[in-house]
Amino acid sequence: MRSWDLQQDLHMHQECNMKLNKVFAFLYWIRDASITAKTYFQQHGYQIVQSQSVERTGIMLVNFKIIKKLNKPALDKNKLE
């Protein structure tokens, strides 16, 4: 029986996440948009995923995580390896 190796499992988990992020980037554009820019992005096919609060120089700002599914792949499939 194989012993459990936390470091090896963590490495495999990180490697899988990197590959999934590459595939996701191949299919979607993900952006952070300000309140001001939100309407513009919505008019161009982006959907709001979530509202976020971000602190910049001591000031809390609200922005939005937005996403757009691409009609055509953004990357060459061969670059996913």
Distance bins in CASP14 RR format, pairs under 12 A and 6 or more apart:
PFRMAT RR
TARGET T0000
AUTHOR 0000-0000-0000
RMODE 2
METHOD distances of the structure
MODEL  1
2 8 0 0 0 0 0 1 0 0 0 0 0
2 9 0 0 0 0 0 1 0 0 0 0 0
3 9 0 0 0 0 0 1 0 0 0 0 0
4 10 0 0 0 0 0 1 0 0 0 0 0
5 11 0 0 0 0 1 0 0 0 0 0 0
5 12 0 0 0 0 1 0 0 0 0 0 0
6 12 0 0 0 0 0 1 0 0 0 0 0
6 13 0 0 0 0 0 1 0 0 0 0 0
7 13 0 0 0 0 0 1 0 0 0 0 0
7 14 0 0 0 0 0 1 0 0 0 0 0
8 14 0 0 0 0 0 1 0 0 0 0 0
8 15 0 0 0 0 0 1 0 0 0 0 0
9 15 0 0 0 0 0 1 0 0 0 0 0
9 16 0 0 0 0 0 1 0 0 0 0 0
10 16 0 0 0 0 0 1 0 0 0 0 0
10 17 0 0 0 0 0 1 0 0 0 0 0
11 17 0 0 0 0 0 1 0 0 0 0 0
11 18 0 0 0 0 0 1 0 0 0 0 0
12 18 0 0 0 0 0 1 0 0 0 0 0
12 19 0 0 0 0 0 1 0 0 0 0 0
13 19 0 0 0 0 0 1 0 0 0 0 0
13 20 0 0 0 0 0 1 0 0 0 0 0
14 20 0 0 0 0 0 1 0 0 0 0 0
14 21 0 0 0 0 0 1 0 0 0 0 0
15 21 0 0 0 0 0 1 0 0 0 0 0
15 22 0 0 0 0 0 1 0 0 0 0 0
16 22 0 0 0 0 0 1 0 0 0 0 0
16 23 0 0 0 0 0 1 0 0 0 0 0
17 23 0 0 0 0 0 1 0 0 0 0 0
17 24 0 0 0 0 0 1 0 0 0 0 0
18 24 0 0 0 0 0 1 0 0 0 0 0
18 25 0 0 0 0 0 1 0 0 0 0 0
18 80 0 0 0 0 0 1 0 0 0 0 0
18 81 0 0 0 0 0 1 0 0 0 0 0
19 25 0 0 0 0 0 1 0 0 0 0 0
19 26 0 0 0 0 0 1 0 0 0 0 0
19 79 0 0 0 0 0 1 0 0 0 0 0
19 80 1 0 0 1 0 0 0 0 0 0 0
19 81 0 0 0 0 1 0 0 0 0 0 0
20 26 0 0 0 0 0 1 0 0 0 0 0
20 27 0 0 0 0 0 1 0 0 0 0 0
20 28 0 0 0 0 0 1 0 0 0 0 0
20 80 0 0 0 0 0 1 0 0 0 0 0
21 27 0 0 0 0 0 1 0 0 0 0 0
21 28 0 0 0 0 0 1 0 0 0 0 0
21 30 0 0 0 0 1 0 0 0 0 0 0
21 75 0 0 0 0 0 1 0 0 0 0 0
21 80 0 0 0 0 0 1 0 0 0 0 0
22 28 0 0 0 0 0 1 0 0 0 0 0
22 73 0 0 0 0 0 1 0 0 0 0 0
22 74 0 0 0 0 0 1 0 0 0 0 0
22 75 1 0 0 1 0 0 0 0 0 0 0
22 76 0 0 0 0 0 1 0 0 0 0 0
22 77 0 0 0 0 0 1 0 0 0 0 0
22 78 0 0 0 0 0 1 0 0 0 0 0
22 79 1 0 0 1 0 0 0 0 0 0 0
22 80 1 0 1 0 0 0 0 0 0 0 0
22 81 0 0 0 0 1 0 0 0 0 0 0
23 73 0 0 0 0 0 1 0 0 0 0 0
23 74 0 0 0 0 0 1 0 0 0 0 0
23 75 0 0 0 0 1 0 0 0 0 0 0
23 77 0 0 0 0 1 0 0 0 0 0 0
23 79 0 0 0 0 0 1 0 0 0 0 0
23 80 1 0 0 1 0 0 0 0 0 0 0
23 81 0 0 0 0 0 1 0 0 0 0 0
24 30 1 0 0 1 0 0 0 0 0 0 0
24 67 0 0 0 0 1 0 0 0 0 0 0
24 69 0 0 0 0 0 1 0 0 0 0 0
24 70 0 0 0 0 0 1 0 0 0 0 0
24 73 0 0 0 0 0 1 0 0 0 0 0
24 74 0 0 0 0 0 1 0 0 0 0 0
24 75 0 0 0 0 0 1 0 0 0 0 0
24 80 0 0 0 0 0 1 0 0 0 0 0
25 31 0 0 0 0 0 1 0 0 0 0 0
25 67 0 0 0 0 0 1 0 0 0 0 0
25 68 0 0 0 0 0 1 0 0 0 0 0
25 70 0 0 0 0 1 0 0 0 0 0 0
25 73 0 0 0 0 1 0 0 0 0 0 0
25 74 1 0 0 1 0 0 0 0 0 0 0
25 75 1 0 0 1 0 0 0 0 0 0 0
25 76 0 0 0 0 0 1 0 0 0 0 0
25 79 0 0 0 0 0 1 0 0 0 0 0
25 80 0 0 0 0 1 0 0 0 0 0 0
26 69 0 0 0 0 0 1 0 0 0 0 0
26 70 1 0 0 1 0 0 0 0 0 0 0
26 72 0 0 0 0 0 1 0 0 0 0 0
26 73 1 0 1 0 0 0 0 0 0 0 0
26 74 1 0 0 1 0 0 0 0 0 0 0
26 75 1 0 1 0 0 0 0 0 0 0 0
26 76 0 0 0 0 1 0 0 0 0 0 0
26 77 1 0 0 1 0 0 0 0 0 0 0
26 78 0 0 0 0 0 1 0 0 0 0 0
26 79 0 0 0 0 1 0 0 0 0 0 0
26 80 1 0 0 1 0 0 0 0 0 0 0
27 67 0 0 0 0 1 0 0 0 0 0 0
27 68 0 0 0 0 0 1 0 0 0 0 0
27 69 1 0 0 1 0 0 0 0 0 0 0
27 70 1 0 0 1 0 0 0 0 0 0 0
27 71 0 0 0 0 0 1 0 0 0 0 0
27 72 0 0 0 0 0 1 0 0 0 0 0
27 73 1 0 0 1 0 0 0 0 0 0 0
27 74 1 0 0 1 0 0 0 0 0 0 0
27 75 0 0 0 0 1 0 0 0 0 0 0
27 77 0 0 0 0 0 1 0 0 0 0 0
27 80 0 0 0 0 0 1 0 0 0 0 0
28 45 0 0 0 0 0 1 0 0 0 0 0
28 46 0 0 0 0 1 0 0 0 0 0 0
28 47 0 0 0 0 0 1 0 0 0 0 0
28 49 0 0 0 0 0 1 0 0 0 0 0
28 65 0 0 0 0 0 1 0 0 0 0 0
28 66 0 0 0 0 0 1 0 0 0 0 0
28 67 1 0 1 0 0 0 0 0 0 0 0
28 68 1 0 0 1 0 0 0 0 0 0 0
28 69 1 0 1 0 0 0 0 0 0 0 0
28 70 1 0 0 1 0 0 0 0 0 0 0
28 71 0 0 0 0 0 1 0 0 0 0 0
28 73 0 0 0 0 0 1 0 0 0 0 0
28 74 0 0 0 0 1 0 0 0 0 0 0
28 75 0 0 0 0 0 1 0 0 0 0 0
29 41 0 0 0 0 1 0 0 0 0 0 0
29 44 0 0 0 0 0 1 0 0 0 0 0
29 45 0 0 0 0 1 0 0 0 0 0 0
29 46 1 0 0 1 0 0 0 0 0 0 0
29 47 0 0 0 0 0 1 0 0 0 0 0
29 49 0 0 0 0 0 1 0 0 0 0 0
29 65 0 0 0 0 0 1 0 0 0 0 0
29 66 0 0 0 0 1 0 0 0 0 0 0
29 67 1 0 0 1 0 0 0 0 0 0 0
29 68 1 0 1 0 0 0 0 0 0 0 0
29 69 0 0 0 0 1 0 0 0 0 0 0
29 70 1 0 0 1 0 0 0 0 0 0 0
29 71 0 0 0 0 0 1 0 0 0 0 0
29 72 0 0 0 0 0 1 0 0 0 0 0
29 73 0 0 0 0 0 1 0 0 0 0 0
29 74 1 0 0 1 0 0 0 0 0 0 0
29 75 0 0 0 0 0 1 0 0 0 0 0
30 41 0 0 0 0 0 1 0 0 0 0 0
30 46 0 0 0 0 1 0 0 0 0 0 0
30 47 0 0 0 0 0 1 0 0 0 0 0
30 48 0 0 0 0 0 1 0 0 0 0 0
30 49 1 0 0 1 0 0 0 0 0 0 0
30 50 0 0 0 0 0 1 0 0 0 0 0
30 64 0 0 0 0 0 1 0 0 0 0 0
30 65 1 0 0 1 0 0 0 0 0 0 0
30 66 1 0 0 1 0 0 0 0 0 0 0
30 67 1 0 1 0 0 0 0 0 0 0 0
30 68 0 0 0 0 1 0 0 0 0 0 0
30 69 0 0 0 0 0 1 0 0 0 0 0
30 70 0 0 0 0 0 1 0 0 0 0 0
30 74 0 0 0 0 0 1 0 0 0 0 0
31 37 0 0 0 0 1 0 0 0 0 0 0
31 38 0 0 0 0 0 1 0 0 0 0 0
31 40 0 0 0 0 0 1 0 0 0 0 0
31 41 1 0 0 1 0 0 0 0 0 0 0
31 42 0 0 0 0 0 1 0 0 0 0 0
31 44 0 0 0 0 0 1 0 0 0 0 0
31 45 0 0 0 0 0 1 0 0 0 0 0
31 46 1 0 0 1 0 0 0 0 0 0 0
31 47 0 0 0 0 0 1 0 0 0 0 0
31 48 0 0 0 0 0 1 0 0 0 0 0
31 49 0 0 0 0 1 0 0 0 0 0 0
31 52 0 0 0 0 0 1 0 0 0 0 0
31 63 0 0 0 0 1 0 0 0 0 0 0
31 64 0 0 0 0 1 0 0 0 0 0 0
31 65 1 0 0 1 0 0 0 0 0 0 0
31 66 1 0 1 0 0 0 0 0 0 0 0
31 67 1 0 0 1 0 0 0 0 0 0 0
31 68 1 0 0 1 0 0 0 0 0 0 0
32 38 0 0 0 0 0 1 0 0 0 0 0
32 41 0 0 0 0 0 1 0 0 0 0 0
32 46 0 0 0 0 0 1 0 0 0 0 0
32 48 0 0 0 0 0 1 0 0 0 0 0
32 49 0 0 0 0 0 1 0 0 0 0 0
32 50 0 0 0 0 0 1 0 0 0 0 0
32 51 0 0 0 0 0 1 0 0 0 0 0
32 52 1 0 0 1 0 0 0 0 0 0 0
32 53 0 0 0 0 0 1 0 0 0 0 0
32 54 0 0 0 0 1 0 0 0 0 0 0
32 61 0 0 0 0 0 1 0 0 0 0 0
32 62 0 0 0 0 0 1 0 0 0 0 0
32 63 1 0 1 0 0 0 0 0 0 0 0
32 64 1 0 0 1 0 0 0 0 0 0 0
32 65 1 0 0 1 0 0 0 0 0 0 0
32 66 1 0 0 1 0 0 0 0 0 0 0
32 67 0 0 0 0 0 1 0 0 0 0 0
33 39 0 0 0 0 1 0 0 0 0 0 0
33 40 1 0 0 1 0 0 0 0 0 0 0
33 41 1 0 1 0 0 0 0 0 0 0 0
33 42 0 0 0 0 1 0 0 0 0 0 0
33 43 0 0 0 0 0 1 0 0 0 0 0
33 44 0 0 0 0 0 1 0 0 0 0 0
33 45 0 0 0 0 0 1 0 0 0 0 0
33 46 1 0 0 1 0 0 0 0 0 0 0
33 47 0 0 0 0 0 1 0 0 0 0 0
33 48 0 0 0 0 1 0 0 0 0 0 0
33 49 0 0 0 0 0 1 0 0 0 0 0
33 50 0 0 0 0 0 1 0 0 0 0 0
33 51 0 0 0 0 0 1 0 0 0 0 0
33 52 0 0 0 0 1 0 0 0 0 0 0
33 54 0 0 0 0 0 1 0 0 0 0 0
33 61 0 0 0 0 0 1 0 0 0 0 0
33 62 0 0 0 0 0 1 0 0 0 0 0
33 63 1 0 0 1 0 0 0 0 0 0 0
33 64 1 0 1 0 0 0 0 0 0 0 0
33 65 0 0 0 0 1 0 0 0 0 0 0
33 66 1 0 1 0 0 0 0 0 0 0 0
33 67 0 0 0 0 0 1 0 0 0 0 0
33 68 0 0 0 0 0 1 0 0 0 0 0
34 40 0 0 0 0 1 0 0 0 0 0 0
34 41 0 0 0 0 1 0 0 0 0 0 0
34 51 0 0 0 0 0 1 0 0 0 0 0
34 52 0 0 0 0 0 1 0 0 0 0 0
34 54 0 0 0 0 1 0 0 0 0 0 0
34 56 0 0 0 0 0 1 0 0 0 0 0
34 61 1 0 0 1 0 0 0 0 0 0 0
34 62 0 0 0 0 1 0 0 0 0 0 0
34 63 1 0 1 0 0 0 0 0 0 0 0
34 64 1 0 0 1 0 0 0 0 0 0 0
34 65 0 0 0 0 0 1 0 0 0 0 0
34 66 0 0 0 0 0 1 0 0 0 0 0
35 41 0 0 0 0 0 1 0 0 0 0 0
35 42 0 0 0 0 0 1 0 0 0 0 0
35 48 0 0 0 0 0 1 0 0 0 0 0
35 51 0 0 0 0 1 0 0 0 0 0 0
35 52 0 0 0 0 0 1 0 0 0 0 0
35 53 0 0 0 0 0 1 0 0 0 0 0
35 54 0 0 0 0 0 1 0 0 0 0 0
35 61 0 0 0 0 1 0 0 0 0 0 0
35 62 1 0 1 0 0 0 0 0 0 0 0
35 63 1 0 0 1 0 0 0 0 0 0 0
35 64 1 0 0 1 0 0 0 0 0 0 0
35 66 0 0 0 0 0 1 0 0 0 0 0
36 61 0 0 0 0 0 1 0 0 0 0 0
36 62 0 0 0 0 0 1 0 0 0 0 0
36 63 0 0 0 0 1 0 0 0 0 0 0
36 64 0 0 0 0 0 1 0 0 0 0 0
37 43 0 0 0 0 0 1 0 0 0 0 0
37 44 0 0 0 0 0 1 0 0 0 0 0
37 46 0 0 0 0 1 0 0 0 0 0 0
37 48 0 0 0 0 0 1 0 0 0 0 0
37 62 0 0 0 0 0 1 0 0 0 0 0
37 63 0 0 0 0 1 0 0 0 0 0 0
37 64 0 0 0 0 1 0 0 0 0 0 0
37 66 0 0 0 0 1 0 0 0 0 0 0
38 44 0 0 0 0 0 1 0 0 0 0 0
38 45 0 0 0 0 0 1 0 0 0 0 0
38 46 0 0 0 0 1 0 0 0 0 0 0
38 47 0 0 0 0 0 1 0 0 0 0 0
38 48 1 0 0 1 0 0 0 0 0 0 0
38 49 0 0 0 0 0 1 0 0 0 0 0
38 51 0 0 0 0 1 0 0 0 0 0 0
38 52 0 0 0 0 0 1 0 0 0 0 0
38 62 0 0 0 0 1 0 0 0 0 0 0
38 63 0 0 0 0 1 0 0 0 0 0 0
38 64 1 0 1 0 0 0 0 0 0 0 0
38 65 0 0 0 0 0 1 0 0 0 0 0
38 66 1 0 0 1 0 0 0 0 0 0 0
39 45 0 0 0 0 0 1 0 0 0 0 0
39 46 0 0 0 0 0 1 0 0 0 0 0
39 48 0 0 0 0 0 1 0 0 0 0 0
39 64 0 0 0 0 0 1 0 0 0 0 0
39 66 0 0 0 0 0 1 0 0 0 0 0
40 46 0 0 0 0 1 0 0 0 0 0 0
40 64 0 0 0 0 0 1 0 0 0 0 0
40 66 0 0 0 0 0 1 0 0 0 0 0
41 47 0 0 0 0 1 0 0 0 0 0 0
41 48 0 0 0 0 1 0 0 0 0 0 0
41 49 0 0 0 0 0 1 0 0 0 0 0
41 63 0 0 0 0 0 1 0 0 0 0 0
41 64 0 0 0 0 1 0 0 0 0 0 0
41 65 0 0 0 0 0 1 0 0 0 0 0
41 66 1 0 1 0 0 0 0 0 0 0 0
41 67 0 0 0 0 1 0 0 0 0 0 0
41 68 1 0 0 1 0 0 0 0 0 0 0
42 48 1 0 0 1 0 0 0 0 0 0 0
42 64 0 0 0 0 1 0 0 0 0 0 0
42 66 1 0 0 1 0 0 0 0 0 0 0
42 67 0 0 0 0 0 1 0 0 0 0 0
42 68 0 0 0 0 1 0 0 0 0 0 0
43 66 0 0 0 0 0 1 0 0 0 0 0
43 68 0 0 0 0 0 1 0 0 0 0 0
44 66 0 0 0 0 1 0 0 0 0 0 0
44 68 1 0 0 1 0 0 0 0 0 0 0
45 66 0 0 0 0 1 0 0 0 0 0 0
45 67 0 0 0 0 1 0 0 0 0 0 0
45 68 1 0 1 0 0 0 0 0 0 0 0
45 69 0 0 0 0 1 0 0 0 0 0 0
45 70 0 0 0 0 0 1 0 0 0 0 0
45 71 0 0 0 0 0 1 0 0 0 0 0
46 64 0 0 0 0 1 0 0 0 0 0 0
46 65 0 0 0 0 0 1 0 0 0 0 0
46 66 1 0 1 0 0 0 0 0 0 0 0
46 67 1 0 0 1 0 0 0 0 0 0 0
46 68 1 0 1 0 0 0 0 0 0 0 0
46 69 0 0 0 0 1 0 0 0 0 0 0
46 70 0 0 0 0 0 1 0 0 0 0 0
47 64 0 0 0 0 1 0 0 0 0 0 0
47 65 0 0 0 0 1 0 0 0 0 0 0
47 66 1 0 0 1 0 0 0 0 0 0 0
47 67 1 0 1 0 0 0 0 0 0 0 0
47 68 1 0 0 1 0 0 0 0 0 0 0
47 69 0 0 0 0 1 0 0 0 0 0 0
48 62 0 0 0 0 0 1 0 0 0 0 0
48 63 0 0 0 0 0 1 0 0 0 0 0
48 64 1 0 1 0 0 0 0 0 0 0 0
48 65 1 0 0 1 0 0 0 0 0 0 0
48 66 1 0 1 0 0 0 0 0 0 0 0
48 67 0 0 0 0 1 0 0 0 0 0 0
48 68 0 0 0 0 0 1 0 0 0 0 0
49 63 0 0 0 0 0 1 0 0 0 0 0
49 64 1 0 0 1 0 0 0 0 0 0 0
49 65 1 0 1 0 0 0 0 0 0 0 0
49 66 1 0 0 1 0 0 0 0 0 0 0
49 67 1 0 1 0 0 0 0 0 0 0 0
49 68 0 0 0 0 0 1 0 0 0 0 0
49 69 0 0 0 0 0 1 0 0 0 0 0
50 62 0 0 0 0 0 1 0 0 0 0 0
50 63 0 0 0 0 1 0 0 0 0 0 0
50 64 1 0 0 1 0 0 0 0 0 0 0
50 65 1 0 1 0 0 0 0 0 0 0 0
50 66 0 0 0 0 1 0 0 0 0 0 0
50 67 0 0 0 0 1 0 0 0 0 0 0
51 61 0 0 0 0 0 1 0 0 0 0 0
51 62 1 0 0 1 0 0 0 0 0 0 0
51 63 1 0 0 1 0 0 0 0 0 0 0
51 64 1 0 1 0 0 0 0 0 0 0 0
51 65 0 0 0 0 1 0 0 0 0 0 0
51 66 0 0 0 0 0 1 0 0 0 0 0
52 60 0 0 0 0 0 1 0 0 0 0 0
52 61 0 0 0 0 1 0 0 0 0 0 0
52 62 1 0 0 1 0 0 0 0 0 0 0
52 63 1 0 1 0 0 0 0 0 0 0 0
52 64 1 0 0 1 0 0 0 0 0 0 0
52 65 1 0 1 0 0 0 0 0 0 0 0
52 66 0 0 0 0 0 1 0 0 0 0 0
53 59 0 0 0 0 0 1 0 0 0 0 0
53 60 1 0 1 0 0 0 0 0 0 0 0
53 61 1 0 0 1 0 0 0 0 0 0 0
53 62 1 0 1 0 0 0 0 0 0 0 0
53 63 0 0 0 0 1 0 0 0 0 0 0
53 64 0 0 0 0 0 1 0 0 0 0 0
53 65 0 0 0 0 0 1 0 0 0 0 0
54 60 1 0 0 1 0 0 0 0 0 0 0
54 61 1 0 1 0 0 0 0 0 0 0 0
54 62 1 0 0 1 0 0 0 0 0 0 0
54 63 1 0 1 0 0 0 0 0 0 0 0
54 64 0 0 0 0 0 1 0 0 0 0 0
54 65 0 0 0 0 0 1 0 0 0 0 0
55 61 1 0 0 1 0 0 0 0 0 0 0
55 62 0 0 0 0 0 1 0 0 0 0 0
55 63 0 0 0 0 0 1 0 0 0 0 0
56 62 0 0 0 0 0 1 0 0 0 0 0
56 63 0 0 0 0 1 0 0 0 0 0 0
68 74 0 0 0 0 0 1 0 0 0 0 0
73 79 0 0 0 0 0 1 0 0 0 0 0
73 80 0 0 0 0 1 0 0 0 0 0 0
74 80 0 0 0 0 0 1 0 0 0 0 0
75 81 0 0 0 0 0 1 0 0 0 0 0
END
